[in-house]
Amino acid sequence: MVKQAQQALAAEIQAFRSAHPDIDECEVLAVDICGHFFGKRQPIAKLQSFVDEGLAFPASMFVLSALGEPLPGIRYGIDDGDPDGHFYLVPGSLCVNDWGSKPRAQMLATTCGNPAPSFFEPRQVLARVLDAYAGRGWSPMVAFELEFYLFDGQRDASGLLQIVNNPKTGRKDTATVLSSTRIADFEQVIDDIIRACRQQQIETGAISSELGPGQFEINFNHHADVLRAADETCLFKRLVVEVAKKHGMLASFIAKPLLEAAGNGLHMHISVVDKDGNNVFADGEQAHPRLLHAIGGLLASMPAAMSIYAPNINSYRRYRGGISCAPVSLTWGHENRTVAFRIPLAKNGAWRVENRVPGADANPYLAMAVSLAGMLHGIDHALEPGEASTAAVNGPDENLPLNLADAIAATRAGSALIDAMGADFIDLYCHHRGAETAEFLNHISSREYDWYL
């Protein structure tokens, strides 16, 4: 089986090189806990040797801070001599990016294989949860939705972001939700984003203008390959940032870039099918009790999952209730965008749940992993979600941690997540987010002088 996989991978590389004879470099990339890419730019001729032998990156790259720096108390890379991890190319991920000085190839790498995968690689954390579904003969079907902002290419004199100018009118953009005019006015950058998605085999769906000035959302189609869906979401974030630069703009997936405007969400639609392709959440045209049990598990695990849904200090600025539609309560409902877990209108028995909690700054692998873990926990224990919310829910729930310190403490106590994702990973993740938070707060801003001098 390993030999067959290597042969298929070698054939993929050969076909790519035949189709793109002028491309001579390839970026080999992996994703860290913060959701950022790291890797190396290699001569494309090296890819064949990576098929046969794998390749090496420092294993500590997964646990660096958002700035790419070591964090105190994280032993990997500091106390262990910084050994290399063994990486393998991800089949089907070889594609083109052309936002640089010339077109280049791009391919993902993962620690999956022999020796054992890294327990703190986000992609492998998700793979572990998927194995639990596979053991039951089930396969999740998922779709991600990502909101993002486009800003002016230069910050102001204070280092703050500036509202982007409408490319066609030259005026500052204004928030007009679902405006076809705004999409048309920004069509050059949006069209380039869609073209880059096609180059990277990312199937996109609806495009919409959102509630904030310069804010847009591009949806992805439902995907039976959950790992590939999370791969695409990470790749999408990278390509949006790079394409925006070509148009003199800054793209941001920060959860709350503007305090008085809508935040950026990462919404995830999830259903589950059995080995015959039947939706296990459907009972004919009605919802199966499993769907409510899955939502019960999502609600039960939501406090423990918050540090993963909202991994940064800024993340919690998004949870303000009201027009932002970022959920602040342990709630669910049908066709209700103010709840945490929404059941969309099901056509032809296509029952699913939409998780509306994560911010766009969440790591897609980890956000999906905790969602799937919570759902399975609810199904296994037949957890009931309580009554559905039929009205808007804007008030914060006292049982929900809405700051990062409390969220990390809740994650440490979340037994269902520990069982699904591994105690070693949960301990490392909580230490990682706590250490980065301490580093972030170890800074005096001008506001401290303005207020307290």
BAKE-706758 format. One record per residue (C-alpha): residue number from 0; residue in one letter; x, y, z. Coordinates in pm, whole numbers, plus 32768, in hexadecimal, padded with zeros to 4 digits. Example, Ala and Ser with C-alpha at 12.3 -4.5 7.8 and 13.67 -1.06 7.14 Angstrom:
// BAKE-706758
 num residu east north   up
   0      A 84CE  7E3E 830C
   1      S 8557  7F96 82CA
//
This chain:
// BAKE-706758
 num residu east north   up
   0      M 8000  8000 8000
   1      V 811C  80F0 8053
   2      K 81C3  80A0 7F08
   3      Q 8080  80E0 7E49
   4      A 8054  822E 7EFA
   5      Q 81B8  8292 7EA2
   6      Q 8181  8233 7D37
   7      A 8041  8300 7D27
   8      L 80F1  842A 7DC5
   9      A 8214  840C 7CD2
  10      A 811D  8403 7BB1
  11      E 8070  853C 7C36
  12      I 81BD  85F6 7C3F
  13      Q 8220  857F 7AE5
  14      A 80D2  85E9 7A51
  15      F 80F0  8740 7AF6
  16      R 8251  8776 7A71
  17      S 81E5  870F 7915
  18      A 80C4  8804 7921
  19      H 819C  891E 79B2
  20      P 82FA  88F5 791C
  21      D 835B  8A5D 796C
  22      I 8325  8A3B 7AE4
  23      D 846F  89F0 7B90
  24      E 8421  8A2F 7D02
  25      C 832E  899E 7DFC
  26      E 82C4  8A1C 7F52
  27      V 8292  88F9 8043
  28      L 81AE  8968 8160
  29      A 8115  88F2 82A8
  30      V 8029  899B 83A1
  31      D 807A  89EB 850D
  32      I 7F9C  8A0C 8640
  33      C 7F5C  8B7C 85F5
  34      G 7EDF  8B1C 849A
  35      H 800C  8BB2 83E9
  36      F 80DA  8B0E 82D8
  37      F 8249  8ABA 82F8
  38      G 832D  8A06 8203
  39      K 843E  8A2A 8102
  40      R 845C  8A8C 7F96
  41      Q 8500  896A 7EE2
  42      P 8571  891B 7D7E
  43      I 844C  885D 7CE9
  44      A 8537  8743 7C85
  45      K 8557  86F0 7DFA
  46      L 83ED  8681 7E15
  47      Q 8438  8523 7D94
  48      S 8537  84E7 7EA7
  49      F 8433  855D 7FA6
  50      V 8346  8452 7F20
  51      D 8449  8346 7F63
  52      E 84E4  83C8 80A4
  53      G 8401  84D1 8139
  54      L 8494  861A 81AB
  55      A 84F6  86C3 82EF
  56      F 8481  8800 839E
  57      P 84C2  8854 850C
  58      A 83A0  87BD 85CD
  59      S 8397  88F3 86A7
  60      M 830D  89BD 8584
  61      F 81AF  8948 85E4
  62      V 81C2  89F1 8739
  63      L 8257  8B46 86EE
  64      S 8197  8C82 8745
  65      A 80C9  8D51 8652
  66      L 820B  8E15 8610
  67      G 82CC  8CD6 85C5
  68      E 8390  8CE6 870B
  69      P 83CC  8BDD 881A
  70      L 82EC  8BF9 8949
  71      P 836B  8BCD 8AAF
  72      G 830F  8A85 8B51
  73      I 82DA  89D0 8A05
  74      R 83EE  88CD 8A13
  75      Y 83E7  8879 88A1
  76      G 84FC  8933 87EF
  77      I 8592  89BD 8931
  78      D 85D4  889F 8A20
  79      D 85DD  8779 892F
  80      G 86F4  87EC 8844
  81      D 85FA  884E 8734
  82      P 85F5  8703 8675
  83      D 8562  86E0 851B
  84      G 840F  8643 84E2
  85      H 83D6  8557 83C0
  86      F 82E1  85E4 82C3
  87      Y 8235  8554 8192
  88      L 8197  85FB 8065
  89      V 801B  8608 8065
  90      P 7F90  855E 7F2B
  91      G 7EB1  863A 7E56
  92      S 7F38  8780 7EE3
  93      L 802D  87DB 7DCC
  94      C 7FB8  8919 7D1F
  95      V 8026  8A6D 7C98
  96      N 803A  8BBF 7D3F
  97      D 808D  8CED 7C68
  98      W 807B  8E17 7D53
  99      G 81F5  8E34 7D72
 100      S 82FC  8EA5 7C7A
 101      K 82BC  8D6B 7BAC
 102      P 81D6  8C3B 7BB9
 103      R 8240  8B31 7CB3
 104      A 81C5  89DF 7D20
 105      Q 8139  89A9 7E7B
 106      M 8103  8869 7F42
 107      L 8097  8812 80A2
 108      A 815A  8736 8191
 109      T 80ED  867A 82C8
 110      T 818B  859C 83CE
 111      C 809D  847F 837B
 112      G 8162  833B 834D
 113      N 827B  8278 83ED
 114      P 82FB  82D3 84EC
 115      A 81BB  833A 859E
 116      P 8111  8485 8547
 117      S 8157  85AE 8627
 118      F 804C  85BE 8735
 119      F 8054  873A 8722
 120      E 802A  8762 85AA
 121      P 7ECD  87F8 857E
 122      R 7E8A  872B 8444
 123      Q 7ED0  85EC 8503
 124      V 7DF3  8655 8626
 125      L 7CD2  866A 8530
 126      A 7D36  851E 8492
 127      R 7D24  8479 85E7
 128      V 7BBC  84EF 861B
 129      L 7B5F  847C 84BB
 130      D 7BE5  8322 8510
 131      A 7ADE  830B 8624
 132      Y 79CE  8349 8521
 133      A 7A69  8251 842E
 134      G 7A64  814A 853F
 135      R 78E7  8161 8537
 136      G 78D4  815A 83BE
 137      W 787E  82CD 83B4
 138      S 7911  83EE 82EF
 139      P 78D0  855F 8334
 140      M 786D  8642 8212
 141      V 78D8  87A8 8251
 142      A 78DF  8905 81BE
 143      F 7998  8A37 823F
 144      E 792C  8BA3 821B
 145      L 7A2D  8CB5 8257
 146      E 79FD  8E2A 8281
 147      F 7B1D  8F1C 8247
 148      Y 7B66  908E 8226
 149      L 7C1D  914D 811A
 150      F 7CCF  9283 819D
 151      D 7DA2  9396 8108
 152      G 7F02  9320 80BA
 153      Q 7F9C  9413 81B3
 154      R 7F52  9442 8323
 155      D 7F20  959E 83AF
 156      A 8022  9664 8478
 157      S 7FB7  95B0 85B7
 158      G 7FE2  945B 8519
 159      L 7E6C  9420 8500
 160      L 7DB7  9387 83D8
 161      Q 7D0B  946F 82E3
 162      I 7BC0  942C 8232
 163      V 7C01  93C3 80CC
 164      N 7BA5  94A9 7FAD
 165      N 7AA2  9428 7EBA
 166      P 7B74  93DA 7D82
 167      K 7A75  9470 7C93
 168      T 79F4  95A1 7D51
 169      G 7B31  95F7 7E13
 170      R 7A60  9633 7F4D
 171      K 7A82  957B 8097
 172      D 79BA  943B 808B
 173      T 7879  942A 8154
 174      A 77CA  9300 81EF
 175      T 76B1  928F 810B
 176      V 765E  9125 814F
 177      L 7619  9043 8022
 178      S 7652  9166 7F34
 179      S 768C  90F2 7DCF
 180      T 771C  924B 7D85
 181      R 7831  921F 7E88
 182      I 7890  90CF 7DF2
 183      A 789A  916D 7C99
 184      D 796A  9291 7D16
 185      F 7A6B  91A4 7DB1
 186      E 7A55  90A9 7C95
 187      Q 7BC1  90C2 7C29
 188      V 7C49  9048 7D76
 189      I 7B29  8F54 7DAA
 190      D 7B54  8EC2 7C4D
 191      D 7CC8  8E96 7C8F
 192      I 7C7A  8DE4 7DD7
 193      I 7B8C  8CF5 7D24
 194      R 7C8B  8CB8 7C11
 195      A 7D94  8C66 7D15
 196      C 7C9F  8B77 7DBB
 197      R 7C6E  8AC2 7C70
 198      Q 7DE6  8AA4 7C45
 199      Q 7DF3  89F8 7D96
 200      Q 7CC7  8915 7D55
 201      I 7BF3  89C9 7E58
 202      E 7A84  89BF 7DF5
 203      T 79D4  8AFD 7E60
 204      G 7863  8B46 7E83
 205      A 77A4  8C83 7ED2
 206      I 7852  8DD5 7EE9
 207      S 77B1  8EE2 7FBF
 208      S 77FB  903A 8049
 209      E 77DA  903D 81C2
 210      L 7780  9125 82E1
 211      G 78CC  91DB 82FE
 212      P 7971  92D7 8212
 213      G 7A59  9211 8132
 214      Q 79D1  90C9 81BD
 215      F 797E  8F9E 80DF
 216      E 7933  8E2D 80FB
 217      I 7986  8D19 8004
 218      N 78F2  8BC2 804A
 219      F 797D  8A6C 7FF8
 220      N 78B8  8943 7F7C
 221      H 7868  881A 805C
 222      H 798A  8727 806D
 223      A 7998  85B5 80BB
 224      D 7B10  85CA 80FF
 225      V 7B1A  868B 8248
 226      L 7C95  86A9 8252
 227      R 7C96  8736 80F3
 228      A 7B7F  8829 8152
 229      A 7C52  88AC 8273
 230      D 7D85  88B8 818F
 231      E 7CC4  898D 8098
 232      T 7C4E  8A7A 81A7
 233      C 7DB5  8AB9 8217
 234      L 7E2A  8AE0 80AF
 235      F 7D0B  8BD0 806B
 236      K 7D71  8CB4 8188
 237      R 7ED4  8CC0 8100
 238      L 7E70  8D07 7F9A
 239      V 7D79  8E1B 7FFA
 240      V 7E8D  8ED0 80B6
 241      E 7F82  8EAA 7F95
 242      V 7E8D  8F09 7E81
 243      A 7E1D  903B 7F46
 244      K 7F87  90B4 7F54
 245      K 7F93  90B1 7DD8
 246      H 7E6E  91A3 7DDB
 247      G 7F09  928C 7EDC
 248      M 7E2A  920E 7FF5
 249      L 7E54  915F 8142
 250      A 7D73  9031 8181
 251      S 7D27  8FCC 82E5
 252      F 7C80  8E9F 8388
 253      I 7CAA  8F32 84E5
 254      A 7B6C  8EEF 85AD
 255      K 7B1D  905D 85FB
 256      P 7BF0  914F 8530
 257      L 7B00  9274 8564
 258      L 7A61  929D 86B9
 259      E 791A  9334 8640
 260      A 78F1  9258 850C
 261      A 789C  90EA 84DE
 262      G 79A2  8FE5 852D
 263      N 7A27  8ED2 844D
 264      G 798F  8D7C 8487
 265      L 79EF  8C1C 8421
 266      H 78A6  8B62 83F7
 267      M 78AB  89E9 83CA
 268      H 7792  8913 833C
 269      I 77A3  87A6 83A6
 270      S 76DD  8671 834F
 271      V 773F  8502 8372
 272      V 7707  83E3 827F
 273      D 7721  826C 82B2
 274      K 77E1  8178 81D5
 275      D 76BB  816D 80E2
 276      G 76B2  82E7 80C1
 277      N 757B  8316 8196
 278      N 7564  844D 8270
 279      V 755C  83CE 83D8
 280      F 74B0  8512 8442
 281      A 7385  84CB 8361
 282      D 7258  83F1 83AA
 283      G 71A2  840B 8262
 284      E 713D  8576 823E
 285      Q 715A  85A9 83B8
 286      A 728D  85E3 848B
 287      H 7313  84AD 8539
 288      P 7340  84C7 86B6
 289      R 74B8  84AB 8675
 290      L 74B6  860F 85EF
 291      L 7430  8697 8736
 292      H 7522  85BD 87FB
 293      A 7642  8643 8728
 294      I 75D2  87A5 8779
 295      G 75B7  8741 88E7
 296      G 7723  86D7 88D7
 297      L 7788  881C 8830
 298      L 76DD  88E1 8944
 299      A 7773  880B 8A59
 300      S 78D2  8833 89CD
 301      M 78B4  89A0 8962
 302      P 7951  8A3A 8A9C
 303      A 7A7E  8952 8A7D
 304      A 7A98  8993 8906
 305      M 7A96  8B10 8920
 306      S 7C12  8B36 8934
 307      I 7C25  8A80 87E5
 308      Y 7AFD  8B31 8744
 309      A 7B8D  8C7D 87C4
 310      P 7D07  8C50 87F1
 311      N 7D7B  8DBA 8817
 312      I 7D36  8EE2 88FA
 313      N 7C98  8F9C 87D6
 314      S 7BB0  8E74 8795
 315      Y 7AD5  8ECC 88BE
 316      R 7A8D  902C 883F
 317      R 79AE  8F82 873D
 318      Y 78C1  8EF4 8843
 319      R 77ED  902A 8886
 320      G 7693  8FB2 8821
 321      G 75AA  9085 8751
 322      I 75E2  90CC 85E2
 323      S 7731  9015 85D7
 324      C 7678  8EC6 85E5
 325      A 779F  8E2E 86A2
 326      P 76FF  8D42 879F
 327      V 7730  8D8F 890F
 328      S 7657  8C7E 89A4
 329      L 762C  8B06 89BF
 330      T 750C  8AFB 88C8
 331      W 748D  8A4E 8790
 332      G 736C  8A80 86A4
 333      H 72D6  8A58 854A
 334      E 7327  8B6D 8453
 335      N 73A1  8C54 8568
 336      R 74E9  8D08 8529
 337      T 7512  8D86 868F
 338      V 753A  8C2A 8727
 339      A 767C  8B65 8746
 340      F 7606  8A34 8685
 341      R 750A  8A64 856F
 342      I 7445  8962 84AC
 343      P 7420  89F4 834E
 344      L 72F5  89AD 8274
 345      A 7318  8841 8205
 346      K 72BC  87F8 809D
 347      N 727F  868C 803C
 348      G 72E8  8610 8191
 349      A 743D  86BD 818C
 350      W 7447  86F2 8305
 351      R 757E  8795 8392
 352      V 75F3  887C 84A5
 353      E 76A5  89C9 8476
 354      N 77A3  8A26 8581
 355      R 77A4  8BA4 858A
 356      V 788D  8BCB 86B4
 357      P 79F5  8BD3 862B
 358      G 7A9D  8D0E 85B4
 359      A 7B58  8D1E 846B
 360      D 7C9D  8D22 8534
 361      A 7C5C  8BBF 85B1
 362      N 7D33  8AA2 8530
 363      P 7C49  89EB 843D
 364      Y 7CD3  8891 8493
 365      L 7CA6  88C5 8608
 366      A 7B54  8974 85F0
 367      M 7ACD  8854 8523
 368      A 7B6E  8752 8608
 369      V 7AC9  87DA 8745
 370      S 797C  87FA 8691
 371      L 7981  8692 861A
 372      A 79FA  861B 876F
 373      G 78DD  86CF 881B
 374      M 77DC  8643 872A
 375      L 7853  84DE 875A
 376      H 7850  850E 88D4
 377      G 76E7  8580 88C0
 378      I 767F  845B 87E4
 379      D 772C  835C 88C3
 380      H 7685  83E3 89FE
 381      A 7535  8440 895F
 382      L 7557  85A4 89E0
 383      E 741E  8677 89B6
 384      P 7457  87E3 8950
 385      G 7327  8872 8A01
 386      E 722A  8958 895F
 387      A 727D  8A04 8818
 388      S 729F  8B7E 881D
 389      T 7198  8C1D 873E
 390      A 71EC  8D8B 8781
 391      A 7330  8E51 8766
 392      V 7428  8DFE 887B
 393      N 750C  8F24 88C9
 394      G 755F  8F07 8A3C
 395      P 769F  8E59 8AAC
 396      D 7685  8D0B 8B5F
 397      E 7725  8CFF 8CB8
 398      N 7796  8B9A 8C76
 399      L 7858  8BF9 8B3F
 400      P 79C1  8C77 8B63
 401      L 79DA  8DBB 8A9F
 402      N 7B46  8E0D 8ADF
 403      L 7C78  8D41 8A82
 404      A 7CF3  8CF6 8BE2
 405      D 7BA4  8C62 8C4C
 406      A 7B88  8BA8 8B02
 407      I 7CDD  8B02 8B31
 408      A 7C78  8A96 8C8F
 409      A 7B37  89FF 8C01
 410      T 7BFB  8945 8AF5
 411      R 7CDD  88AB 8BFC
 412      A 7BA7  8827 8CAD
 413      G 7AF7  87A5 8B74
 414      S 7B03  862B 8B99
 415      A 7A4C  85E4 8A52
 416      L 7B4B  86AB 898A
 417      I 7C6D  8611 8A48
 418      D 7BEE  84B5 89F3
 419      A 7BBF  850A 8882
 420      M 7CF1  85E0 883E
 421      G 7DE9  8552 8937
 422      A 7E52  85CC 8A8F
 423      D 7FB1  8621 8A14
 424      F 7F2A  8700 8901
 425      I 7E2E  87B3 89E0
 426      D 7F3B  87F7 8AE5
 427      L 802E  8879 89DF
 428      Y 7F23  894B 8932
 429      C 7EB4  89F2 8A77
 430      H 801B  8A3B 8AD8
 431      H 805D  8AC6 897C
 432      R 7F35  8BB5 897F
 433      G 7F7C  8C1F 8AE6
 434      A 80EC  8C62 8A9F
 435      E 809E  8D2F 8969
 436      T 7F99  8DF5 8A28
 437      A 8099  8E47 8B36
 438      E 818E  8EBA 8A2A
 439      F 8082  8F92 8988
 440      L 8025  9039 8ACF
 441      N 8190  907D 8B29
 442      H 8184  91C7 8A6C
 443      I 8139  932F 8ACE
 444      S 8060  93E6 89D4
 445      S 8034  955E 89AC
 446      R 7ED6  953E 8A3F
 447      E 7F6C  94E5 8B93
 448      Y 8022  9633 8B90
 449      D 7EEC  96E8 8B11
 450      W 7E1A  965A 8C2A
 451      Y 7F06  9638 8D51
 452      L 8037  971C 8D25
//
